[in-house]
Amino acid sequence: MTKPDLNDPAQRAAYRRELQGVAKPLRYTGVAFALLGAVLAIVRSKWAPQMPSAIPMAALALGVLNMLAAIALRTRYHQQRMRD
């Protein structure tokens, strides 16, 4: 692949769409885990105080880790793409 010309608005828009597709499932999984963790935290505080606090925290941590991995993959893809 050739390096995109980011001075051209059409190529810049196409490259932006291309970057949006990189690691998309990983990003969505991270968001899903973060939402699950938030919901579990609310459920624990209101209706299930016997639930260990580690469960919502683990879901939130998985969400953060997935998002960080997606950011790293996208950054690496961008760096490789700009190098060519």
MODELLER restraints for C-alpha pairs under 7 A, 6 or more apart:
rsr = mdl.restraints
at = mdl.atoms
rsr.add(forms.Gaussian(group=physical.xy_distance, feature=features.Distance(at['CA:2:A'], at['CA:84:A']), mean=5.98, stdev=0.5))
rsr.add(forms.Gaussian(group=physical.xy_distance, feature=features.Distance(at['CA:3:A'], at['CA:81:A']), mean=6.14, stdev=0.5))
rsr.add(forms.Gaussian(group=physical.xy_distance, feature=features.Distance(at['CA:3:A'], at['CA:82:A']), mean=5.49, stdev=0.5))
rsr.add(forms.Gaussian(group=physical.xy_distance, feature=features.Distance(at['CA:3:A'], at['CA:84:A']), mean=5.59, stdev=0.5))
rsr.add(forms.Gaussian(group=physical.xy_distance, feature=features.Distance(at['CA:4:A'], at['CA:11:A']), mean=6.34, stdev=0.5))
rsr.add(forms.Gaussian(group=physical.xy_distance, feature=features.Distance(at['CA:4:A'], at['CA:15:A']), mean=6.97, stdev=0.5))
rsr.add(forms.Gaussian(group=physical.xy_distance, feature=features.Distance(at['CA:5:A'], at['CA:11:A']), mean=6.10, stdev=0.5))
rsr.add(forms.Gaussian(group=physical.xy_distance, feature=features.Distance(at['CA:5:A'], at['CA:12:A']), mean=6.86, stdev=0.5))
rsr.add(forms.Gaussian(group=physical.xy_distance, feature=features.Distance(at['CA:6:A'], at['CA:12:A']), mean=4.81, stdev=0.5))
rsr.add(forms.Gaussian(group=physical.xy_distance, feature=features.Distance(at['CA:22:A'], at['CA:74:A']), mean=5.91, stdev=0.5))
rsr.add(forms.Gaussian(group=physical.xy_distance, feature=features.Distance(at['CA:23:A'], at['CA:70:A']), mean=5.45, stdev=0.5))
rsr.add(forms.Gaussian(group=physical.xy_distance, feature=features.Distance(at['CA:23:A'], at['CA:73:A']), mean=6.73, stdev=0.5))
rsr.add(forms.Gaussian(group=physical.xy_distance, feature=features.Distance(at['CA:23:A'], at['CA:74:A']), mean=6.65, stdev=0.5))
rsr.add(forms.Gaussian(group=physical.xy_distance, feature=features.Distance(at['CA:26:A'], at['CA:66:A']), mean=6.00, stdev=0.5))
rsr.add(forms.Gaussian(group=physical.xy_distance, feature=features.Distance(at['CA:26:A'], at['CA:67:A']), mean=6.98, stdev=0.5))
rsr.add(forms.Gaussian(group=physical.xy_distance, feature=features.Distance(at['CA:26:A'], at['CA:70:A']), mean=5.80, stdev=0.5))
rsr.add(forms.Gaussian(group=physical.xy_distance, feature=features.Distance(at['CA:27:A'], at['CA:66:A']), mean=6.46, stdev=0.5))
rsr.add(forms.Gaussian(group=physical.xy_distance, feature=features.Distance(at['CA:27:A'], at['CA:67:A']), mean=5.38, stdev=0.5))
rsr.add(forms.Gaussian(group=physical.xy_distance, feature=features.Distance(at['CA:27:A'], at['CA:70:A']), mean=5.71, stdev=0.5))
rsr.add(forms.Gaussian(group=physical.xy_distance, feature=features.Distance(at['CA:29:A'], at['CA:66:A']), mean=6.85, stdev=0.5))
rsr.add(forms.Gaussian(group=physical.xy_distance, feature=features.Distance(at['CA:30:A'], at['CA:62:A']), mean=6.85, stdev=0.5))
rsr.add(forms.Gaussian(group=physical.xy_distance, feature=features.Distance(at['CA:30:A'], at['CA:63:A']), mean=3.91, stdev=0.5))
rsr.add(forms.Gaussian(group=physical.xy_distance, feature=features.Distance(at['CA:30:A'], at['CA:64:A']), mean=6.32, stdev=0.5))
rsr.add(forms.Gaussian(group=physical.xy_distance, feature=features.Distance(at['CA:30:A'], at['CA:66:A']), mean=4.65, stdev=0.5))
rsr.add(forms.Gaussian(group=physical.xy_distance, feature=features.Distance(at['CA:30:A'], at['CA:67:A']), mean=5.16, stdev=0.5))
rsr.add(forms.Gaussian(group=physical.xy_distance, feature=features.Distance(at['CA:31:A'], at['CA:63:A']), mean=5.99, stdev=0.5))
rsr.add(forms.Gaussian(group=physical.xy_distance, feature=features.Distance(at['CA:33:A'], at['CA:59:A']), mean=5.40, stdev=0.5))
rsr.add(forms.Gaussian(group=physical.xy_distance, feature=features.Distance(at['CA:33:A'], at['CA:60:A']), mean=6.11, stdev=0.5))
rsr.add(forms.Gaussian(group=physical.xy_distance, feature=features.Distance(at['CA:33:A'], at['CA:62:A']), mean=6.26, stdev=0.5))
rsr.add(forms.Gaussian(group=physical.xy_distance, feature=features.Distance(at['CA:33:A'], at['CA:63:A']), mean=4.54, stdev=0.5))
rsr.add(forms.Gaussian(group=physical.xy_distance, feature=features.Distance(at['CA:34:A'], at['CA:59:A']), mean=6.30, stdev=0.5))
rsr.add(forms.Gaussian(group=physical.xy_distance, feature=features.Distance(at['CA:34:A'], at['CA:60:A']), mean=4.67, stdev=0.5))
rsr.add(forms.Gaussian(group=physical.xy_distance, feature=features.Distance(at['CA:34:A'], at['CA:63:A']), mean=4.64, stdev=0.5))
rsr.add(forms.Gaussian(group=physical.xy_distance, feature=features.Distance(at['CA:36:A'], at['CA:59:A']), mean=6.52, stdev=0.5))
rsr.add(forms.Gaussian(group=physical.xy_distance, feature=features.Distance(at['CA:37:A'], at['CA:56:A']), mean=4.46, stdev=0.5))
rsr.add(forms.Gaussian(group=physical.xy_distance, feature=features.Distance(at['CA:37:A'], at['CA:57:A']), mean=6.46, stdev=0.5))
rsr.add(forms.Gaussian(group=physical.xy_distance, feature=features.Distance(at['CA:37:A'], at['CA:59:A']), mean=4.63, stdev=0.5))
rsr.add(forms.Gaussian(group=physical.xy_distance, feature=features.Distance(at['CA:37:A'], at['CA:60:A']), mean=4.78, stdev=0.5))
rsr.add(forms.Gaussian(group=physical.xy_distance, feature=features.Distance(at['CA:38:A'], at['CA:56:A']), mean=6.87, stdev=0.5))
rsr.add(forms.Gaussian(group=physical.xy_distance, feature=features.Distance(at['CA:40:A'], at['CA:56:A']), mean=5.25, stdev=0.5))
rsr.add(forms.Gaussian(group=physical.xy_distance, feature=features.Distance(at['CA:41:A'], at['CA:56:A']), mean=5.34, stdev=0.5))
rsr.add(forms.Gaussian(group=physical.xy_distance, feature=features.Distance(at['CA:44:A'], at['CA:51:A']), mean=6.00, stdev=0.5))
